[in-house]
Amino acid sequence: MQIIQDTAVTIKYQVTSPAGKPLDSGHLSYLHGGYENIFPKVEGALNGQAVGFAVKLDLSAEDAFGERDESLVRVIPKAEFPPGVKVGGQLQGAGDDGQPRVFNVVKIKGPEVHLDGNHELAGQALRFSCTVTDVRAATAEEIAHRHVHGAHGHQH
């Protein structure tokens, strides 16, 4: 089966720095067809392909997790923080636009907690390589929910 609009695609992927330093790897299932489940440049490269297709792409920061947005860096008094928060933890909050956002705890310094709402790889060029391991027609429920359910996809 070819990768076309509304197919559920599973890939085995690896993300490295342009110099080859491993950053992430695993399996991912996504709904193909502009649902923003995967980087658009990767989706474009996979369009029309089938199981076994492999590709390596160089992604600019803009093609990957975007440029860093310094307005998403926050310093909050530790007194306003829930107990037990540690560096590496995450908090749900709202960005300046009022939209929900996950903030990473990057530093606790005295009475201050430093948060960053940027993805940890924002601002970085990446090399993305993947092999298509499965392609199937998406279910009506997956299309309605705009993502793949089950293994390597969204779990309910």
C-alpha positions as CSV (number, residue, x, y, z in Angstrom):
1,M,0.0,0.0,0.0
2,Q,1.2,3.5,-0.8
3,I,1.4,6.3,1.7
4,I,-1.4,8.7,0.7
5,Q,-3.9,10.9,2.4
6,D,-5.4,9.3,5.5
7,T,-3.1,6.4,5.8
8,A,-1.6,5.3,9.1
9,V,2.2,5.1,8.7
10,T,4.7,3.5,11.0
11,I,8.4,4.4,10.8
12,K,11.5,3.4,12.5
13,Y,13.5,6.6,12.9
14,Q,16.7,8.1,14.2
15,V,17.4,11.8,14.8
16,T,21.0,13.0,15.0
17,S,22.8,16.3,15.0
18,P,24.2,17.3,11.5
19,A,27.6,15.9,12.8
20,G,26.0,12.5,13.6
21,K,25.5,12.7,17.4
22,P,22.5,10.5,18.3
23,L,19.7,12.5,19.8
24,D,16.6,10.3,19.6
25,S,15.4,7.1,18.0
26,G,12.5,4.7,18.0
27,H,9.2,3.9,16.3
28,L,6.5,6.3,15.5
29,S,3.1,6.0,13.9
30,Y,1.4,9.0,12.4
31,L,-1.6,10.0,10.3
32,H,-0.5,11.0,6.9
33,G,-2.0,14.0,5.1
34,G,-1.3,17.3,6.8
35,Y,-2.4,16.5,10.3
36,E,0.8,17.9,11.7
37,N,1.8,14.6,13.4
38,I,5.3,14.7,11.9
39,F,7.6,17.3,10.4
40,P,6.1,18.5,7.1
41,K,9.4,17.9,5.2
42,V,9.4,14.3,6.3
43,E,5.8,13.8,5.4
44,G,6.5,15.2,2.0
45,A,9.4,12.8,1.4
46,L,7.2,9.8,2.5
47,N,4.2,10.8,0.3
48,G,3.6,8.1,-2.3
49,Q,6.1,5.6,-0.8
50,A,5.6,2.2,0.6
51,V,6.9,-0.3,3.3
52,G,10.7,-0.6,3.0
53,F,11.3,3.0,1.8
54,A,14.2,4.7,3.6
55,V,15.2,8.3,3.6
56,K,17.7,10.6,5.3
57,L,16.8,14.3,5.5
58,D,18.7,17.3,6.7
59,L,16.2,19.6,8.6
60,S,16.9,23.2,9.4
61,A,15.7,24.4,12.8
62,E,12.6,25.9,11.1
63,D,11.9,22.5,9.4
64,A,12.2,20.7,12.8
65,F,11.2,22.1,16.2
66,G,11.5,25.8,15.1
67,E,13.7,28.6,16.3
68,R,14.1,29.2,20.0
69,D,11.5,31.7,21.4
70,E,13.1,33.5,24.3
71,S,9.6,34.8,25.4
72,L,9.0,31.1,26.5
73,V,11.8,31.3,29.1
74,R,10.5,32.2,32.6
75,V,11.8,32.7,36.1
76,I,9.2,32.0,38.8
77,P,9.6,32.3,42.6
78,K,10.2,28.9,44.1
79,A,7.5,29.7,46.7
80,E,4.9,29.6,43.9
81,F,6.0,26.2,42.8
82,P,4.5,22.8,43.8
83,P,6.6,20.9,46.3
84,G,8.9,18.2,44.9
85,V,9.6,19.9,41.6
86,K,13.1,19.0,40.3
87,V,15.3,19.9,37.4
88,G,14.2,17.9,34.4
89,G,10.5,18.0,35.5
90,Q,7.7,19.5,33.5
91,L,4.8,21.8,34.3
92,Q,1.7,22.6,32.4
93,G,1.2,26.3,31.9
94,A,0.1,28.9,29.4
95,G,2.2,30.8,26.9
96,D,1.9,34.5,26.3
97,D,-0.8,33.7,23.7
98,G,-2.9,31.9,26.4
99,Q,-2.4,28.5,24.7
100,P,-1.5,25.5,26.9
101,R,2.2,24.8,26.9
102,V,4.6,22.4,28.7
103,F,7.5,24.1,30.5
104,N,10.7,22.2,31.4
105,V,12.3,22.9,34.7
106,V,15.9,23.8,33.6
107,K,17.4,25.2,36.8
108,I,16.6,25.8,40.4
109,K,18.7,28.6,41.8
110,G,18.1,29.7,45.4
111,P,14.5,31.1,45.5
112,E,14.1,31.0,41.7
113,V,12.9,28.3,39.4
114,H,13.9,28.7,35.7
115,L,11.5,27.3,33.1
116,D,11.8,26.9,29.4
117,G,8.7,26.3,27.1
118,N,10.9,25.7,24.0
119,H,11.4,22.1,22.8
120,E,14.8,21.0,23.9
121,L,15.9,20.7,20.3
122,A,14.4,24.1,19.2
123,G,16.9,26.2,17.3
124,Q,18.9,23.2,16.1
125,A,19.4,21.7,12.6
126,L,18.8,18.0,12.7
127,R,19.4,14.9,10.5
128,F,16.3,12.7,10.3
129,S,16.5,9.2,8.9
130,C,13.7,6.7,8.8
131,T,12.4,3.5,7.3
132,V,8.7,2.8,6.6
133,T,7.7,-0.4,8.5
134,D,3.9,-0.3,8.0
135,V,1.2,1.4,6.0
136,R,-2.5,0.9,6.4
137,A,-5.7,2.7,5.8
138,A,-6.5,4.8,8.9
139,T,-9.8,4.2,10.7
140,A,-12.6,6.7,10.7
141,E,-11.9,7.3,14.4
142,E,-8.3,8.0,13.8
143,I,-9.2,10.5,11.0
144,A,-11.7,12.2,13.3
145,H,-9.2,12.4,16.1
146,R,-6.4,13.5,13.7
147,H,-3.9,10.9,15.0
148,V,-3.1,7.2,14.9
149,H,-4.2,5.0,17.8
150,G,-2.5,1.9,19.2
151,A,1.1,0.8,19.1
152,H,3.6,3.7,18.5
153,G,0.6,6.1,18.2
154,H,-1.7,7.8,20.7
155,Q,-3.0,5.6,23.6
156,H,-6.4,6.3,25.2
